[in-house]
Amino acid sequence: MATQIFVNLPVKDLTKSIEFFTRLGYTFNPQFTDEKATCMIISESIYVMLLVEEFFKSFTKKEIADTAKCAEAIICLSSNSREAVDEWVSNAVAAGATTPNEPQDHGFMYGHGFQDLDGHLWETMYMDPSYIQQEQPASEVSA
């Protein structure tokens, strides 16, 4: 069973990406950082490898997605409160991100997101813990 996740994302300018995510409060593992890549620490088990596009291409024969035209994925992280959701997105926008969508309020779940400097889509959501404990069918939890 997997115990950690490493999301790999291509970036155009590694320095700018590091500056952007630093403004959101993230840190980086210096052991896995050089001019081609960095390891952004999300939590003790979640990491994002930001890879310069040429280096990213060495891992796949596929084209890198043009995020101006399509979405390759939406990376969603949990938050501890509705206020934390808003603060995270506000900090991202202040650092240069855009918000392609309005916040989504489903009562028991609240989320919002941003598009980073390279067009990658990030979201965060807060879910009322009392709702989670009710073990709702998956079809009711889907956003």
Beta strands, then each sheet from edge to edge (+ up, - down):
strand 1: 5-11
strand 2: 27-29
strand 3: 37-41
strand 4: 46-52
strand 5: 74-78
strand 6: 104-105
strand 7: 109-115
strand 8: 121-127
sheet 1: 1+ 4+ 3- 2+
sheet 2: 5+ 8+ 7- 6+
end
